[in-house]
Amino acid sequence: MALSYKARRRWSLVILVIGLPVYAMVAVSLVAKLPALPKVLEFIMYVALGIGWVFPLKFVFQGIGQADPDSDDNKN
């Protein structure tokens, strides 16, 4: 079931305002609980965790910056 434009806008806001800070705190906590790692490996883990959250949620953010395709203002 595909989400409507308005639903995707709402979910993207919820994800960015609530989900992303929670995810960041969990990711930092998990990496901190690991035994001492070399700084390079720790950096790579943070980069992977920082980019990795986007791919499962990519469909929510696609087209959000564009005008609403279903609105009557865009039709001639």
GISUL-V617590 format. One record per residue. N is the residue number from 1. SS is DSSP state (H for helix, E for strand, - for the rest). PHI is phi as a letter, one per 20 degrees, with the letter a starting at -180 (* if undefined). Layout:
BEGIN
n:ss:phi
N:SS:PHI
N:SS:PHI
END
This chain:
BEGIN
n:ss:phi
1:-:*
2:-:e
3:-:e
4:-:f
5:H:g
6:H:f
7:H:f
8:H:f
9:H:f
10:H:f
11:H:f
12:H:f
13:H:f
14:H:f
15:H:f
16:H:f
17:H:e
18:H:d
19:H:f
20:H:f
21:H:f
22:H:f
23:H:f
24:H:f
25:H:f
26:H:f
27:H:f
28:H:f
29:H:f
30:H:f
31:H:f
32:H:f
33:H:f
34:-:f
35:-:f
36:-:g
37:-:d
38:-:f
39:H:g
40:H:f
41:H:f
42:H:f
43:H:f
44:H:f
45:H:f
46:H:f
47:H:f
48:H:f
49:H:f
50:H:f
51:H:e
52:H:f
53:H:f
54:H:f
55:H:f
56:H:f
57:-:d
58:H:g
59:H:f
60:H:f
61:H:e
62:-:f
63:-:n
64:-:f
65:-:f
66:-:e
67:-:f
68:-:f
69:-:f
70:-:e
71:-:f
72:H:f
73:H:f
74:H:e
75:-:e
76:-:e
END
